[in-house]
Amino acid sequence: YIYDLVQRYATRDVSWDDLEEKVEGKFELRKGSLKGKLRTLECHLNESVRIHEEAMKEERRKDPNVDKMVKEMPVIKSVKEELRQSSTGLDTIYKDAEFVTNE
């Protein structure tokens, strides 16, 4: 589900209210229970996009064909079980994300 959300919402123009509503609906959370909580992802998302854009700019400078090569790369999908969160509890998911970020 998170992969699906990233595919749809990984832009700088994300509607955080819409995203929160979709997550609440998907996980049967009380309406409004996430109010403002997912916005903490915004700075991380923007920083990730900025770093990616800088890296791609440098790669394009080195090799003007890099965009074509990237488009032609096959996408290898992982087995769904490997992508599952260890919990559906948001506190645990945030804690897991913090651990991964600090690695």
Secondary structure, DSSP 8 states (H G I E B T S, - for coil): -HHHHHHHH-STT--HHHHHHHHHHHTT--TTTTTTTTTHHHHHHHHHHHHHHHHHHHHHHH-TTHHHHHHHS------HHHH--S-S-HHHHHHHHHHHHH-
